[in-house]
Amino acid sequence: MATKPPSPERVDPVTFLDCTLKVTWRNVCNTFDIMAETPPLQSLFHEADLSMPQQAAEQVLVNMLIGAIEKIGRFSPWYTQPACKFGLYAIHDQKTNNHRWLLTSEALAYWQNSLKNLQLAIEKNSGLIQASLLIDQVTLKELSNGQQTTAQCQCCPPKLICVKIEILEEAAITCDACHSTFVPV
């Protein structure tokens, strides 16, 4: 049975967005008989144009369906089904010279209530979503940049970790076993 997010008039817009994403994901999981955590915002809003909430809602649902397909176990009856059975079809994008997934007309009809809720949640939170996605991008970029070093603790034999030099200089990282601080090798 499909569940519904709370009414947007009675709930904080951020809570409405979070609940809408979780409820829609749960409905997708229930439809295809899978169990999985809600994907991160970065993957849910991949290629979604937030200036067009209806198309963004459709892209979020496409991303959810693609995510669901990736989670299906090989013993599931859904495992060998083509993309059209999930409500997806591919088109060739002339601009990027790649293929894009879109929702079939059957999927648009089947998921119409979820799409309306997603659209409303995106309309009310587009600034928040953009800020969150930007912060995630900056954080990932910061984490991937910088020199790393190997550090060890006082255990015998010592445990080795690989860590950014800036992190090691700013914070003491303590070993759970020997309770000593990791130091550069």
C-alpha positions in Angstrom: 0.0 0.0 0.0 1.3 3.4 -1.0 2.0 5.9 1.8 1.6 9.6 1.6 3.8 12.4 3.0 2.2 14.9 5.4 0.2 17.8 4.1 2.6 20.7 3.1 0.3 23.3 4.8 0.8 21.7 8.2 4.5 20.9 8.1 7.7 22.8 7.9 8.8 22.9 4.2 12.1 21.1 5.0 10.3 18.4 6.8 7.9 18.1 3.9 10.8 17.7 1.5 12.5 15.1 3.6 9.2 13.1 4.2 8.2 13.3 0.5 11.6 11.9 -0.6 11.5 9.1 2.0 7.9 8.2 1.3 8.4 8.2 -2.4 11.5 6.1 -2.1 9.6 3.7 0.2 6.8 3.4 -2.3 9.4 2.7 -5.1 11.0 0.0 -2.8 7.6 -1.5 -2.0 6.6 -1.6 -5.7 9.8 -3.5 -6.7 10.1 -5.6 -3.5 13.4 -4.2 -2.3 14.8 -2.9 0.9 17.3 0.0 0.8 18.1 3.3 2.5 17.0 6.5 0.8 19.7 7.6 -1.6 21.6 10.8 -0.8 20.4 14.1 -2.2 23.3 14.2 -4.6 22.1 11.1 -6.5 18.4 11.9 -6.2 18.8 15.3 -7.8 21.4 14.3 -10.3 20.7 16.2 -13.6 17.5 17.7 -12.1 16.8 21.3 -13.2 15.4 22.9 -10.0 14.1 25.9 -12.0 11.5 23.6 -13.5 10.0 21.8 -10.6 7.8 19.4 -12.7 10.7 18.2 -14.8 12.9 18.1 -11.6 10.3 15.9 -9.9 10.3 13.5 -12.9 14.1 13.4 -12.9 14.1 12.6 -9.1 11.7 9.8 -9.8 13.9 8.5 -12.7 16.9 8.6 -10.4 15.0 6.7 -7.7 13.9 4.0 -10.3 17.4 3.7 -11.5 18.6 3.4 -7.9 15.9 0.7 -7.3 17.0 -1.3 -10.3 20.6 -1.3 -8.9 19.3 -2.8 -5.6 17.3 -5.6 -7.0 18.6 -9.0 -6.0 19.3 -11.6 -8.6 16.6 -14.0 -7.3 13.9 -11.3 -7.6 11.4 -11.7 -10.5 12.3 -8.1 -11.3 16.0 -8.9 -11.9 15.6 -9.8 -15.6 13.0 -7.3 -16.5 13.8 -4.6 -19.1 13.8 -0.9 -18.2 10.3 -0.3 -19.7 8.8 -2.6 -16.9 10.2 -0.1 -14.4 8.6 2.8 -16.3 11.8 4.0 -18.0 12.9 4.5 -21.6 16.1 5.9 -23.1 16.5 8.7 -25.5 19.6 10.1 -27.2 20.5 13.6 -26.0 22.0 15.5 -28.9 23.5 18.2 -26.7 25.6 15.8 -24.5 25.8 12.9 -27.0 24.6 10.6 -24.2 21.4 8.7 -23.5 19.0 10.0 -20.9 16.3 8.1 -19.1 12.7 9.4 -19.1 9.5 8.1 -17.6 7.0 6.2 -19.8 3.5 7.5 -20.0 2.4 4.5 -17.9 4.9 5.5 -15.2 3.7 9.1 -15.3 0.2 7.9 -14.7 1.2 5.3 -12.0 3.4 7.8 -10.0 1.2 10.9 -10.6 0.6 11.5 -6.8 4.2 11.0 -5.9 5.2 13.4 -8.8 2.8 16.0 -7.5 4.2 15.8 -4.0 7.8 15.9 -5.3 7.0 18.9 -7.4 5.5 20.8 -4.5 8.4 19.9 -2.2 10.9 21.0 -4.8 9.0 24.3 -5.4 9.0 25.1 -1.7 12.6 24.1 -1.2 14.6 24.8 -4.4 17.0 27.2 -2.6 17.6 24.7 0.2 18.2 21.9 -2.2 20.6 24.0 -4.3 22.5 25.0 -1.1 22.7 21.4 0.1 23.9 20.1 -3.2 26.5 22.9 -3.4 27.8 22.1 0.1 28.0 18.4 -0.7 30.1 19.3 -3.8 32.4 21.6 -1.9 32.8 19.0 0.9 33.6 16.2 -1.6 36.1 18.5 -3.4 37.8 19.4 -0.1 38.0 15.8 1.0 39.6 14.7 -2.3 42.2 17.5 -2.4 45.2 17.7 -0.1 48.2 15.6 0.6 47.8 12.4 2.7 50.3 10.7 5.0 50.5 7.4 6.8 50.2 7.6 10.6 50.6 4.8 13.2 49.6 4.2 16.8 51.5 2.5 19.7 49.9 -0.9 19.2 52.2 -3.9 18.6 52.1 -4.3 15.7 51.1 -0.7 15.1 47.9 0.1 13.2 48.4 2.2 10.1 45.9 4.8 8.8 46.0 7.1 5.7 44.9 10.6 6.6 45.1 14.1 5.2 48.0 16.0 6.7 45.7 19.0 7.6 43.4 16.7 9.6 46.3 15.1 11.5 47.7 18.6 12.4 44.3 20.0 13.5 42.9 17.0 15.5 44.3 14.2 17.6 43.2 10.9 16.2 43.2 8.3 18.9 43.5 4.5 18.5 40.5 2.6 20.0 42.8 -0.3 21.1 45.8 1.4 22.7 44.3 4.8 23.3 47.5 6.5 21.9 47.5 9.3 19.3 48.3 8.4 15.7 51.5 10.1 14.6 53.0 10.4 11.1 55.4 7.6 10.1 
